Amino acid sequence: MSKESIVLRPLRIDDYETVLKWSKDDQFCSANDWERNRDEEELRQWWIFCVNNRADDFIRMGIELDGKMIGYADLANIEGNTAEIGIAIGESSLWGRGIGYHAAQRLMEYASTKLGITVFTAETHETNKRSRKMLENLGFEETSRIGTEEYLGEETQLIQYSLTQNAENPTIAHKSQNTRINPSKYA
């Protein structure tokens, strides 16, 4: 799996069938706090809202692999040079393959070059080992453990993370590869 095989793109109405499939995957719904057995028309209306949403402090993009939407990437609470990242891989059979890591790299590169974001935050559940490993491999550092939330049917500790980039040289650190990537080449 390489970063080049991952594409972030705008959401589309015709992604609905994929989203409907995710809504029937109990594992995905439980991990992402999606309501199970959601009414299909209500889900379709929600998806249309997501596609057309133009908030100043929130951006959601589709994650595509080999021409197929397999998840979504969020920039939330965008304020000044700060944003929170979120990644959801809808195809639970693809979990653990590095797709979230590469999608997060793409998302942070976009946020750095297009929006001037230099401070990234994230939050995950203590028991979500894959998400924690992904964030740590991206260079995020744990900043706090505030709050609890249900995750996969159990109440679990929330962990907050942060990553700050140098504004003069907005590169993204990658601990697992011990290299730095300059996002300006993706502009």
N, C-alpha and C positions, 0 to 999 in steps of 0.2 A: 504494500500500500504506500503510495507516494502522495505528497501534497498536491502534485500536479493533476492527479486523477480526481481531486475534489474541486467542485465548482460551487460557489455561492451565487445565487441568482434571486431575482424578485419572485415572490410567491405568485401563483397563477390560480385562477378559478378552476382550471382543469386538473389541479392537484387534488381536488376534493376526493376523488376515488381512493387515492393513496391515504389521505387523512382518515377516510371512513374505515379503511383496512386497519390503520393503527388503533382506531377507537374500539376495535373488537379484539385487540391483543391485551389480555389481562395484565401481562407482565409490563408492557409499555405503559398502560394506564396507571398501574400502581406506582411505578417508578417516577412518573411525571405528573402525578396528582390530577389525572384526567378522570372525569366522571365516567363510570362504566355504564353500558347499556343506554347511552345517550340517544335521544330521538334523532333520527337521521336528518329530518328537516331542520331541526334546531342546530345540529352540527353544521349543516350546509350554510345556514345563515351566519353562524359564528365564523366559518371559514371565509365567506364573502367579506365580512367585517375585517378579518385579519388581512386579506388581500388589499383592501381599500384603505386600511388604517394609515393615516399620515400624521402621527404624533411627533412633536418636536423632540421628545425625550425617549423615543422607543423605535427600534428598527428590527424587523424580523425578516430573515432571508431563508430561502430554501437551500438545503444542502443536497447537491446532486452528485451521484456517482454513476459513471458510464451512462449518462443521459437519463437517469431515473432519480426522482426525488426520494431521498431516504431519511430525511430529517430536516431540522430547522435550527438556525443560529440567531440568537438575540443579542442586541445591544440595548440595555435598559438603563433607566435613571441617568440618561445622558445629560451632563451638566458641565459646562466649561470644557476642561480637558479630561474629564472622568466619565467612565461608563462601566456598567456591570455586564459581564458576558454570561451567556447561557447557551448550552448546546443540548439538543435532544435528537437522538437517533431513533427514528420511528420503527425501523426494521430491527426488532430485538435480536434477530438471528445474526445481525452484523455487529452486535456489541462486542467489545474487547479486541477489535481489529485495528485500532489506531485511527479510525475515521474521525472520531470526536477531536482528537489531538490535532489532526491536520485541518479540520474545519475551524477549530479555534485559532490556529495560526493564520488562516485566511481571514477570519473575522477581525483579528487584531491588526493585521496588516491593512485591511480596508479602513478600520477605525482610525489608525494612525495617519494614513496618507490622505484620506478624504475628509476626516473630521477633526484632525489634530489631537486625538486622544493620546495621552501619555500615561494616564493612571487607569489601570483596569482593576476591577474588583470582581469577586465571584463568591458564591456560597454553595455549599453542598452538605450532604448528610454524612455524619461520621462513618456510617456503615457502607457508604457508596465508595468502595475502595477504588474502582476504576476511575471515577471522577476525581478523587483526591490525587491519584497517581498522575492523571492527565494534567491537572493544575500544577502540581509540583514539577513535572517534567517541562512544562512551559515556562517555569521560573517563578511562579506565584509562591508567596510565603503566607503561612497561616498568620492571621492578625488577631483573631478572637474566636471564642466559642460562646456565642450568645443565642439562646433560644433552642427550642426543640420543635420537632414536627414529625408527623407520621410518614414513614418511608417503608415501602414494601410490607405494610401491615403492622409495623412496630414503631413506637415512639423513639426517636433518635435525636441525638445532639446535632445542632447545625454548626458548621465551621465556616468562618469567613476568611477570605484570602484577598491579597492585593499584590499587584505587580506595577512598579513604576519604571517608566522608560526615561532615558535621557532626552530632553527636548531638542538639544542640539544635534544629537545623533540617534534618531528614533529607530533603533534596531530592537528586535525582539529576541530575548535570550532563550535558548533551548538547552536546558541542563542535560537532557539525555544524549544530545548530539554534541555538546560542548562547542557549538558554533553560534554565529550570529547572522541573522538574515536582515538585510536592509529592505524595508517595505517600500521604499521609493521606486524600486524597479517594477512594482506592480501597479503603479499609478496610471 
